[in-house]
Amino acid sequence: MTGDPDDLEEREVNATPVRSDGDLDAGLRPRSLADFIGQPRVCEQLELVLHGAKGRGGTPDHILLSGPPGLGKTSLAMIIASEMGAAIRVTSGPALERAGDLAAMLSNLVEGDVLFIDEIHRIARPAEEMLYLAMEDFRVDVVVGKGPGATSIPLDVAPFTLVGATTRSGSLTGPLRDRFGFTAHMEFYDPAELVQVLNRSAGILGMGLRPDASEEIARRSRGTPRIANRLLRRVRDYAEVRGDGSITVDVARAALAVYDVDELGFDRLDRAVLDALIRAFGGGPVGVSTLAVAVGEEPATVEEVCEPFLVRAGMIARTPRGRVATAAAWHHLGLTPPAGAMNASFGARPRDIGTDPLFDEL
């Protein structure tokens, strides 16, 4: 190609839209509670809440969806609106910096609408205080003017259902948490449920996914549907580029090896954290900030991205003095644990290892 303008004029421009992975994510979302895989207890409870409201001809109570990232909170919010035949307005806590931002959204709602606020624990305090009155009495007080001449104008809000999603329910203030009529606590998925998720996604995307390959990907998905679908797309890329497009267990293993996802679902950063904890600090105890410096990451990244899964997998234990590598972590790196190394079986939940929360203040 030359830089001649005439050449540029002669080139044909193809403006055909191309589907992105973001479009595919939206296409994989379940549309109803019947289509939603996993979380049976939450789905049963939600069904009662929604059908009860339908029977009364009113709007459902405000709903709080709590749980780790990637478990389907956004999908459930959209399902709630769909089941009620209502429109959904979507925003996030960080986007609501001022009370006026929230007032503008509330004033545009019509009766029965669902307002979904993701990361609601990060909402600014002025907006949160305005939300109290809107949730309870369906009205807001808008302050006009400043100083002694300021006046408060009450504005009615159409009855709506607020659906809040949070990965840190403990960070919610008491007054906000108490205004939700129903709180759903979402749990990590087991491999059998993730196999169902993968098979459904493969069917929608038209993939040839073998059962043993589905099980292999599910085992490495950290109990999270979002990760399972992401790995499925990467395995598909590998199968299409380096194979015939069919996803066998050997293709899945080879693809996941390319993307540094090992047999337990650990990625490069997870292994770097374990390696630093054991080789640099003798297995601990060590603080999360020190550990983050050792792997060249921010403390929040180590604490929020890596640590929860490593704790669940029984590789790291939290103690008052810091993080400690368990015997399983030593074995995973092919090392002999020292005498007295803490034992924790693979797959143990955090409550089996200790009562400390997964997240703490940095």
C-alpha positions as CSV (number, residue, x, y, z in Angstrom):
1,M,0.0,0.0,0.0
2,T,1.3,3.5,-0.9
3,G,0.5,6.8,0.7
4,D,-1.0,8.1,-2.6
5,P,-4.4,9.8,-2.0
6,D,-5.7,8.3,-5.2
7,D,-5.0,4.8,-3.8
8,L,-6.9,5.7,-0.6
9,E,-9.9,6.9,-2.6
10,E,-10.1,3.6,-4.6
11,R,-10.1,1.4,-1.5
12,E,-13.4,-0.2,-0.7
13,V,-14.5,0.5,2.9
14,N,-16.5,-2.3,4.5
15,A,-18.8,-0.9,7.2
16,T,-20.4,-4.3,8.1
17,P,-20.9,-4.5,11.9
18,V,-18.7,-7.1,13.6
19,R,-19.9,-8.9,16.7
20,S,-17.6,-8.3,19.6
21,D,-17.0,-10.6,22.6
22,G,-19.1,-8.0,24.5
23,D,-22.1,-8.8,22.2
24,L,-21.5,-12.5,22.8
25,D,-21.6,-11.9,26.6
26,A,-25.0,-10.3,26.2
27,G,-26.2,-13.1,24.0
28,L,-25.2,-15.7,26.6
29,R,-27.3,-14.1,29.4
30,P,-30.3,-16.2,30.5
31,R,-33.6,-14.4,29.9
32,S,-35.7,-16.0,32.7
33,L,-35.4,-17.7,36.0
34,A,-36.2,-21.0,34.3
35,D,-33.1,-20.4,32.1
36,F,-30.8,-19.4,35.0
37,I,-28.4,-22.2,35.9
38,G,-27.2,-22.6,39.5
39,Q,-28.2,-20.6,42.7
40,P,-31.3,-22.8,43.2
41,R,-32.1,-21.3,46.6
42,V,-31.8,-17.7,45.4
43,C,-34.0,-18.5,42.3
44,E,-36.6,-20.1,44.5
45,Q,-36.7,-17.1,46.8
46,L,-36.8,-14.6,43.9
47,E,-39.6,-16.5,42.3
48,L,-41.7,-16.1,45.4
49,V,-40.9,-12.4,45.7
50,L,-41.8,-11.7,42.1
51,H,-44.9,-13.9,41.8
52,G,-46.2,-12.5,45.0
53,A,-45.8,-8.9,43.7
54,K,-47.5,-9.9,40.4
55,G,-50.4,-11.4,42.3
56,R,-50.9,-8.2,44.3
57,G,-50.5,-6.1,41.2
58,G,-47.7,-4.1,42.8
59,T,-44.0,-3.6,42.5
60,P,-41.6,-6.1,44.3
61,D,-39.7,-5.1,47.3
62,H,-36.2,-3.6,46.7
63,I,-33.7,-6.4,46.2
64,L,-30.0,-6.6,47.1
65,L,-27.8,-9.2,45.3
66,S,-24.7,-9.9,47.2
67,G,-21.8,-12.1,46.2
68,P,-18.4,-12.3,44.5
69,P,-17.9,-11.0,40.9
70,G,-19.1,-13.1,38.0
71,L,-21.8,-15.1,39.6
72,G,-24.7,-13.6,37.7
73,K,-25.9,-10.6,39.7
74,T,-26.4,-8.4,36.6
75,S,-28.1,-11.3,34.8
76,L,-30.5,-11.7,37.7
77,A,-31.3,-8.0,37.7
78,M,-32.2,-8.1,34.0
79,I,-34.3,-11.3,34.7
80,I,-36.2,-9.5,37.5
81,A,-37.2,-6.8,35.0
82,S,-38.1,-9.3,32.4
83,E,-40.2,-11.4,34.7
84,M,-42.1,-8.3,35.8
85,G,-42.5,-7.1,32.2
86,A,-40.8,-3.9,33.2
87,A,-38.1,-1.6,31.8
88,I,-34.7,-1.6,33.5
89,R,-32.5,1.4,34.0
90,V,-28.8,0.6,34.6
91,T,-26.2,2.6,36.5
92,S,-23.4,2.0,39.0
93,G,-22.5,3.3,42.4
94,P,-19.3,5.2,41.3
95,A,-21.4,7.0,38.6
96,L,-23.7,8.5,41.2
97,E,-21.4,11.2,42.6
98,R,-24.0,13.8,43.4
99,A,-27.5,13.8,44.6
100,G,-28.5,15.5,41.4
101,D,-27.3,12.6,39.4
102,L,-29.6,10.2,41.2
103,A,-32.5,12.7,41.2
104,A,-32.3,12.9,37.4
105,M,-32.5,9.1,37.1
106,L,-35.4,8.8,39.5
107,S,-37.4,11.5,37.8
108,N,-37.3,9.6,34.5
109,L,-38.7,6.4,36.0
110,V,-42.2,5.2,35.2
111,E,-44.3,3.0,37.5
112,G,-43.0,-0.5,37.8
113,D,-39.5,0.3,36.4
114,V,-36.4,-1.6,37.8
115,L,-33.5,0.6,38.7
116,F,-30.3,-1.5,38.8
117,I,-27.3,0.0,40.7
118,D,-24.2,-2.1,40.3
119,E,-21.4,-1.7,42.9
120,I,-24.0,0.0,45.1
121,H,-21.5,0.0,48.0
122,R,-19.5,2.7,46.2
123,I,-22.4,5.2,45.9
124,A,-21.6,8.7,47.1
125,R,-23.0,9.7,50.5
126,P,-25.2,12.6,49.2
127,A,-26.8,10.3,46.6
128,E,-27.2,7.5,49.2
129,E,-29.1,9.8,51.6
130,M,-31.5,10.8,48.8
131,L,-32.0,7.2,48.0
132,Y,-33.3,6.5,51.5
133,L,-36.5,8.6,51.0
134,A,-37.0,7.4,47.4
135,M,-36.9,3.7,48.5
136,E,-39.3,4.2,51.4
137,D,-41.7,6.9,50.3
138,F,-41.1,7.2,46.6
139,R,-40.3,10.8,46.7
140,V,-37.1,13.0,46.9
141,D,-36.4,16.4,48.3
142,V,-34.4,18.5,45.8
143,V,-32.6,21.5,47.3
144,V,-32.8,24.6,45.1
145,G,-30.4,27.5,45.8
146,K,-27.7,28.0,48.3
147,G,-27.3,29.5,51.7
148,P,-30.1,31.0,53.7
149,G,-32.3,31.3,50.6
150,A,-32.1,27.6,49.8
151,T,-35.5,25.8,49.6
152,S,-36.4,22.1,49.5
153,I,-38.8,21.0,46.8
154,P,-40.4,17.6,47.3
155,L,-40.8,15.6,44.1
156,D,-42.8,12.4,43.8
157,V,-41.2,9.4,42.2
158,A,-43.1,6.6,40.4
159,P,-43.1,3.4,42.4
160,F,-40.1,1.4,41.3
161,T,-38.0,-1.6,42.4
162,L,-34.3,-0.9,43.2
163,V,-32.0,-3.8,42.6
164,G,-28.6,-3.3,44.1
165,A,-25.5,-5.5,43.4
166,T,-22.5,-5.6,45.7
167,T,-19.4,-7.7,46.1
168,R,-18.9,-6.1,49.6
169,S,-22.2,-6.2,51.5
170,G,-20.3,-5.4,54.7
171,S,-19.3,-2.0,53.2
172,L,-23.0,-1.0,52.9
173,T,-24.2,1.4,55.6
174,G,-26.8,0.0,57.9
175,P,-29.6,2.4,56.9
176,L,-29.2,1.5,53.2
177,R,-28.9,-2.3,53.8
178,D,-32.1,-2.2,56.0
179,R,-34.2,-0.7,53.3
180,F,-33.9,-3.7,51.0
181,G,-36.9,-6.0,51.5
182,F,-35.0,-9.1,50.2
183,T,-31.3,-9.9,50.1
184,A,-29.9,-12.7,48.0
185,H,-26.5,-14.2,48.9
186,M,-25.0,-15.8,45.8
187,E,-22.5,-18.7,46.2
188,F,-19.7,-20.0,44.0
189,Y,-20.7,-22.7,41.5
190,D,-19.7,-26.3,41.7
191,P,-18.1,-28.0,38.6
192,A,-21.4,-29.8,37.6
193,E,-23.2,-26.5,37.4
194,L,-20.4,-24.9,35.4
195,V,-20.6,-27.9,33.0
196,Q,-24.3,-26.9,32.4
197,V,-23.3,-23.3,31.9
198,L,-20.6,-24.3,29.4
199,N,-22.9,-26.6,27.5
200,R,-25.6,-24.0,27.2
201,S,-23.1,-21.4,26.0
202,A,-21.5,-23.8,23.5
203,G,-25.0,-24.5,22.1
204,I,-25.8,-20.8,21.7
205,L,-22.4,-20.1,20.0
206,G,-22.6,-23.2,17.8
207,M,-19.5,-24.9,19.2
208,G,-18.6,-28.6,19.1
209,L,-17.8,-29.1,22.8
210,R,-17.0,-32.6,24.0
211,P,-18.3,-33.6,27.4
212,D,-14.8,-34.3,28.8
213,A,-13.6,-30.9,27.5
214,S,-16.5,-29.2,29.2
215,E,-15.6,-30.9,32.5
216,E,-11.9,-29.9,32.1
217,I,-12.8,-26.2,31.5
218,A,-15.3,-26.3,34.4
219,R,-12.7,-27.5,36.8
220,R,-10.5,-24.6,36.0
221,S,-13.1,-21.9,36.1
222,R,-12.8,-20.9,39.8
223,G,-16.4,-21.6,40.5
224,T,-17.4,-18.6,38.4
225,P,-19.7,-18.7,35.3
226,R,-18.1,-15.5,33.9
227,I,-14.7,-17.1,34.0
228,A,-16.1,-20.3,32.5
229,N,-17.5,-18.5,29.5
230,R,-14.3,-16.5,29.1
231,L,-12.2,-19.6,29.0
232,L,-14.6,-21.3,26.6
233,R,-14.1,-18.4,24.1
234,R,-10.3,-18.7,24.4
235,V,-10.4,-22.4,23.9
236,R,-12.7,-21.9,20.9
237,D,-10.0,-19.5,19.4
238,Y,-7.4,-22.1,19.9
239,A,-9.5,-24.8,18.3
240,E,-10.3,-22.7,15.3
241,V,-6.8,-21.4,14.7
242,R,-4.8,-24.6,15.5
243,G,-7.3,-27.3,15.0
244,D,-10.5,-28.2,13.1
245,G,-12.8,-26.2,15.4
246,S,-13.8,-29.2,17.6
247,I,-13.1,-28.8,21.3
248,T,-11.8,-32.0,22.7
249,V,-10.2,-32.4,26.1
250,D,-6.7,-32.4,24.6
251,V,-7.5,-29.2,22.8
252,A,-8.9,-27.6,26.0
253,R,-5.8,-28.6,28.0
254,A,-3.4,-27.2,25.3
255,A,-5.4,-24.0,25.0
256,L,-5.5,-23.4,28.7
257,A,-1.8,-24.1,29.0
258,V,-1.2,-21.3,26.4
259,Y,-3.2,-18.9,28.6
260,D,-1.4,-19.9,31.8
261,V,-4.4,-21.5,33.5
262,D,-3.3,-24.6,35.4
263,E,-5.2,-27.7,36.5
264,L,-6.6,-25.9,39.6
265,G,-7.6,-22.8,37.8
266,F,-4.7,-20.7,39.0
267,D,-3.3,-18.1,36.6
268,R,0.1,-16.5,36.4
269,L,-0.6,-14.0,39.2
270,D,-2.0,-16.6,41.5
271,R,1.1,-18.7,41.1
272,A,3.3,-15.6,41.5
273,V,1.6,-14.9,44.9
274,L,2.1,-18.4,46.1
275,D,5.7,-18.5,44.8
276,A,6.6,-15.2,46.6
277,L,4.8,-16.2,49.8
278,I,6.8,-19.5,49.9
279,R,10.1,-18.8,48.3
280,A,10.6,-15.2,49.4
281,F,9.0,-15.3,52.8
282,G,9.3,-18.9,53.8
283,G,5.5,-19.5,53.8
284,G,4.7,-16.5,55.9
285,P,3.1,-14.9,57.8
286,V,3.4,-11.8,55.7
287,G,1.1,-8.8,55.1
288,V,-0.8,-8.3,51.9
289,S,1.0,-5.0,51.1
290,T,4.4,-6.7,51.3
291,L,3.2,-9.6,49.3
292,A,1.9,-7.2,46.6
293,V,5.2,-5.4,46.3
294,A,6.9,-8.8,45.9
295,V,4.8,-9.6,42.8
296,G,4.7,-6.1,41.4
297,E,1.0,-5.6,41.8
298,E,-1.3,-3.2,43.8
299,P,-2.4,-4.5,47.3
300,A,-6.0,-4.2,46.2
301,T,-5.3,-6.5,43.2
302,V,-3.8,-9.2,45.3
303,E,-6.5,-8.9,48.0
304,E,-9.5,-8.8,45.7
305,V,-8.5,-10.8,42.7
306,C,-6.1,-13.5,43.9
307,E,-6.6,-14.0,47.6
308,P,-10.3,-15.0,47.7
309,F,-9.8,-18.0,45.4
310,L,-6.5,-19.0,47.0
311,V,-8.2,-19.0,50.4
312,R,-11.1,-21.1,49.1
313,A,-8.7,-23.5,47.4
314,G,-7.0,-24.1,50.8
315,M,-3.7,-22.6,49.6
316,I,-3.5,-19.6,51.9
317,A,-4.8,-19.1,55.4
318,R,-5.4,-15.7,57.0
319,T,-4.0,-15.2,60.5
320,P,-3.8,-12.2,62.8
321,R,-0.1,-11.9,61.8
322,G,-0.6,-12.1,58.1
323,R,-1.0,-14.6,55.2
324,V,0.4,-18.1,55.6
325,A,0.9,-20.7,52.9
326,T,-0.7,-24.1,53.7
327,A,0.9,-27.5,53.1
328,A,-1.2,-27.8,50.0
329,A,0.5,-24.6,48.5
330,W,3.9,-26.1,49.1
331,H,2.9,-29.3,47.4
332,H,1.4,-27.4,44.5
333,L,4.8,-25.8,43.8
334,G,6.5,-29.2,44.1
335,L,8.1,-28.4,47.4
336,T,8.2,-30.2,50.7
337,P,6.3,-28.3,53.4
338,P,8.1,-27.6,56.6
339,A,7.2,-29.4,59.8
340,G,4.1,-27.8,61.4
341,A,2.9,-26.3,58.1
342,M,-0.9,-25.5,58.3
343,N,-3.1,-28.1,56.7
344,A,-6.1,-27.2,54.6
345,S,-7.7,-29.6,52.1
346,F,-8.2,-28.4,48.6
347,G,-11.7,-27.0,48.0
348,A,-12.2,-25.9,51.6
349,R,-14.4,-22.9,52.0
350,P,-13.1,-19.9,53.8
351,R,-15.1,-20.7,56.9
352,D,-13.3,-24.0,57.2
353,I,-10.0,-22.2,57.3
354,G,-10.8,-19.3,59.6
355,T,-13.5,-16.9,60.4
356,D,-11.8,-13.8,59.1
357,P,-13.5,-12.1,56.1
358,L,-11.9,-12.5,52.7
359,F,-11.4,-8.7,52.4
360,D,-10.0,-6.3,54.9
361,E,-8.7,-2.8,55.0
362,L,-5.4,-2.2,53.3
